[in-house]
Amino acid sequence: MDSQRPTLYIVGLGLGPRSITREALEVLKTVDAVFMETYTSKAPIGFMEYIRGIRNDVDFVSREELEDNNGEVLIRELNNGRNTALLVIGDPMIATTHAAIAVIARKHGFNVRVVSSVSIVCALLSQLGLSPYKLGPVVTVTYPRMGVLSMRAYEVLSDNVRRGLHTILLLDIRDNGDFMSAPDAINVLREMERVGGLGVINDELMVIYAARVGWDDQRIDVSTIGNVPSIGDTPHVLVVPGLLNPVEIDYLVNVLNANEELVHKHQLLIKRFINKSPV
């Protein structure tokens, strides 16, 4: 790092006040300018008040300011010689938007430092007792845009299922900031199945429905595509387990109260998909 140049800190805040690291707090207290974006994730009630209690001059930035305008609001502060922080819920590098901002800042000759934190991905694996070694690519279920339905989530899920891998399905955010709910996501996945026709999205497929992971009112239900539970307010995330090992099965049944027969049927279903996969 060039000590003569200002630094852009991209700071992960974790999933709630109790998961903010000491490093993040130090940056928050010492930088010259602080910005925060909340459009790539959603903060628990009281989180904003907690942040303002530490720093009362936080400016909120929109998707347009960061993505469409290439982070000009941040670059302006850096050009004025001010160390600047961009605060992000979760871990900052889960979203490609923040990596792009880091690249822009470096190309302008500024220092960049990433302050990592707990992400929804690692928190989910911990809460669900699933092995990270068996996690396939993570993908987002998106709303149709301009009448076009992206099949990316379906393709990734289908490939993961055929390989016996776990799939984390993150859910889309509308331009107005509304988060996709689990029922909406299932409807989108059913539409993808009508187009894709591989039989992956069926009523018997086991899904772990998670809401507000890491918050005080976290909710996790193990059910199926055909029986979507009521899990309260967003943000929601869906996880489709792949082929489970004995420890994972025990955790689902004994810790998450999953129905043992449901888990067994899911195992058989996944094995059928694996056996149908082309060699």
C-alpha positions in Angstrom: 0.0 0.0 0.0 1.1 3.5 -0.8 1.0 5.4 2.5 0.8 8.7 0.6 -2.5 7.8 -1.1 -5.9 7.5 0.6 -7.5 4.1 1.1 -10.9 2.7 0.1 -12.0 0.3 2.8 -14.7 -2.2 1.7 -16.0 -3.3 5.1 -18.2 -6.4 5.8 -20.5 -5.9 8.7 -21.6 -9.5 9.1 -25.2 -10.5 9.6 -25.9 -8.3 12.7 -24.4 -6.1 15.3 -23.0 -9.0 17.3 -21.0 -10.3 14.3 -19.2 -7.0 13.5 -15.5 -7.5 13.9 -13.1 -5.3 15.9 -11.3 -4.4 12.7 -14.5 -3.2 11.1 -15.3 -1.1 14.1 -11.8 0.4 14.1 -12.2 1.4 10.4 -15.7 2.8 11.0 -14.4 5.0 13.7 -11.2 6.3 12.0 -11.9 6.9 8.3 -12.8 10.3 7.0 -15.9 9.4 5.0 -18.4 6.5 5.5 -20.9 5.2 2.9 -23.2 2.2 3.2 -25.2 0.3 0.7 -28.2 -1.9 1.6 -29.5 -2.9 -1.8 -27.5 -6.2 -2.1 -28.7 -7.4 1.3 -31.1 -6.5 4.1 -30.1 -5.4 7.6 -32.0 -6.6 10.8 -34.1 -4.1 12.7 -32.0 -1.9 14.9 -28.8 -2.4 12.8 -28.9 1.0 11.3 -29.4 2.6 14.7 -26.4 0.6 16.0 -24.2 1.9 13.1 -25.4 5.5 13.6 -24.6 5.2 17.2 -20.9 4.6 16.2 -20.9 7.0 13.4 -23.6 9.5 12.8 -22.4 10.8 9.4 -23.0 7.6 7.3 -24.3 8.3 3.8 -26.4 5.7 2.1 -25.6 5.0 -1.6 -27.9 3.5 -4.2 -27.4 0.9 -6.8 -27.3 3.6 -9.4 -24.5 5.5 -7.6 -22.3 2.4 -7.2 -23.0 0.4 -10.4 -24.3 2.8 -13.0 -22.0 5.7 -12.0 -19.0 3.4 -11.3 -18.7 4.5 -7.6 -18.1 8.1 -8.5 -19.3 9.2 -5.0 -16.5 7.2 -3.4 -13.9 8.2 -5.9 -14.7 11.8 -5.3 -13.9 11.5 -1.6 -10.7 9.6 -2.4 -9.7 12.3 -4.8 -10.0 14.8 -2.0 -7.5 12.9 0.0 -10.1 11.3 2.4 -9.8 7.7 3.6 -13.2 6.3 2.7 -15.2 3.2 3.8 -18.0 1.4 2.0 -20.0 -0.6 4.5 -21.7 -3.8 3.3 -24.0 -6.3 5.1 -22.4 -9.7 5.2 -19.0 -10.3 3.5 -18.2 -7.6 0.9 -16.9 -9.9 -1.8 -19.9 -12.1 -2.1 -21.4 -9.5 -4.4 -19.4 -8.8 -7.7 -20.5 -5.2 -7.4 -18.0 -4.6 -4.6 -15.1 -6.3 -6.4 -15.8 -4.0 -9.4 -15.6 -1.0 -7.1 -12.3 -2.2 -5.7 -10.9 -2.5 -9.2 -12.0 1.0 -10.1 -10.4 2.5 -7.0 -7.1 0.7 -7.8 -7.1 1.9 -11.4 -7.4 5.4 -10.0 -4.3 4.8 -8.0 -5.9 4.4 -4.6 -5.2 1.8 -1.9 -7.9 -0.8 -1.4 -8.4 -2.9 1.8 -11.1 -5.5 2.2 -12.4 -6.1 5.7 -13.9 -9.6 5.7 -16.8 -10.8 7.8 -19.5 -13.5 8.1 -21.4 -14.1 4.8 -24.7 -15.7 4.3 -23.0 -18.6 2.6 -20.7 -19.6 5.5 -23.4 -18.8 8.0 -25.9 -21.1 6.2 -23.5 -24.0 6.1 -22.9 -23.6 9.9 -26.5 -23.3 10.8 -27.6 -26.3 8.6 -24.7 -28.6 9.4 -23.8 -29.1 5.8 -20.3 -29.9 4.6 -18.6 -27.0 2.7 -16.7 -29.7 0.7 -19.9 -30.7 -0.9 -21.2 -27.3 -1.8 -21.7 -26.7 -5.5 -21.8 -23.3 -7.2 -24.1 -20.7 -5.5 -26.7 -19.1 -7.7 -29.4 -16.5 -7.5 -33.1 -17.1 -8.4 -34.0 -14.0 -10.4 -37.3 -12.4 -11.4 -38.0 -12.3 -15.2 -36.6 -9.1 -16.6 -38.3 -7.4 -19.6 -40.3 -10.6 -20.1 -37.2 -12.8 -20.2 -36.8 -15.7 -17.7 -33.1 -16.4 -16.9 -32.6 -20.2 -16.6 -29.2 -19.8 -14.9 -30.5 -20.9 -11.5 -32.2 -24.0 -13.0 -29.1 -25.0 -14.9 -26.9 -24.7 -11.8 -29.3 -26.5 -9.5 -29.8 -29.3 -12.1 -26.0 -29.7 -12.5 -25.4 -29.7 -8.8 -28.2 -32.3 -8.1 -26.8 -34.6 -10.8 -23.4 -34.4 -9.1 -24.8 -34.9 -5.6 -23.8 -31.4 -4.4 -25.5 -29.0 -2.1 -27.1 -25.9 -3.7 -27.6 -22.5 -2.1 -30.2 -20.5 -3.9 -30.0 -16.8 -3.1 -33.1 -14.8 -3.9 -33.4 -11.7 -6.1 -34.0 -8.1 -5.1 -36.4 -5.9 -7.1 -35.3 -2.5 -8.2 -37.5 -1.0 -5.5 -35.7 -2.9 -2.8 -38.3 -5.6 -2.3 -36.7 -9.0 -1.6 -38.0 -12.2 -3.3 -39.8 -14.4 -0.9 -39.6 -18.2 -0.7 -43.0 -18.7 -2.2 -42.1 -16.4 -5.1 -38.9 -18.3 -5.6 -40.7 -21.6 -5.8 -43.1 -20.2 -8.4 -40.1 -19.0 -10.5 -38.4 -22.4 -10.2 -41.6 -24.1 -11.3 -41.8 -21.9 -14.4 -38.1 -22.8 -15.1 -39.0 -26.5 -14.8 -41.8 -26.0 -17.4 -39.2 -24.6 -19.7 -36.3 -26.9 -18.8 -38.2 -30.1 -18.4 -35.5 -32.1 -16.6 -37.8 -33.0 -13.7 -35.5 -31.5 -11.0 -38.2 -29.2 -9.6 -40.8 -31.6 -8.4 -43.0 -31.7 -5.3 -40.9 -34.3 -3.6 -37.6 -32.4 -3.7 -36.4 -31.5 -0.2 -35.7 -27.9 0.4 -34.3 -26.1 3.5 -36.1 -22.8 3.8 -34.2 -20.2 5.8 -35.2 -16.7 6.8 -33.2 -13.9 8.4 -30.1 -16.1 9.0 -28.0 -14.7 11.8 -30.8 -12.5 13.2 -32.4 -12.9 16.5 -35.6 -14.2 14.8 -33.9 -16.6 12.5 -36.2 -19.3 11.1 -35.2 -22.6 9.4 -37.7 -25.2 8.2 -36.9 -28.4 6.3 -39.7 -29.2 3.8 -40.3 -29.8 0.1 -41.0 -27.9 -3.1 -44.6 -29.0 -2.8 -45.0 -27.8 0.8 -43.6 -24.3 1.2 -43.6 -23.3 4.9 -44.5 -19.9 6.3 -41.1 -18.5 7.5 -42.0 -14.8 8.0 -40.4 -11.7 6.7 -37.5 -11.7 4.2 -34.6 -12.1 3.5 -35.2 -15.7 2.6 -32.8 -18.2 1.1 -33.3 -21.8 -0.1 -30.9 -24.7 0.1 -31.3 -28.0 -1.8 -29.1 -30.6 -0.2 -27.2 -33.0 -2.4 -26.1 -36.5 -1.3 -25.9 -36.4 2.5 -23.3 -38.1 4.7 -24.4 -39.7 8.0 -23.3 -36.7 10.1 -25.3 -34.3 7.9 -28.4 -36.6 8.1 -28.1 -36.8 11.9 -27.8 -33.0 12.1 -30.8 -32.4 9.9 -32.9 -34.9 11.8 -31.8 -34.2 15.4 -30.9 -30.5 15.4 -33.2 -29.1 12.7 -36.0 -31.5 13.4 -36.2 -32.7 9.8 -38.6 -35.6 9.2 -36.4 -38.7 8.9 -38.5 -40.3 6.2 -38.4 -37.1 4.2 -34.6 -37.0 4.4 -34.5 -40.7 3.3 -36.7 -40.1 0.3 -34.6 -37.1 -0.7 -31.5 -39.3 -0.6 -33.2 -41.8 -3.0 -34.3 -39.0 -5.3 -30.8 -37.5 -5.5 -29.3 -40.9 -6.2 -31.8 -41.4 -9.1 -30.7 -38.1 -10.6 -27.0 -39.1 -10.2 -27.6 -42.4 -11.9 -29.4 -40.7 -14.8 -26.5 -38.4 -15.4 -24.5 -38.9 -18.6 -21.0 -40.4 -18.0 
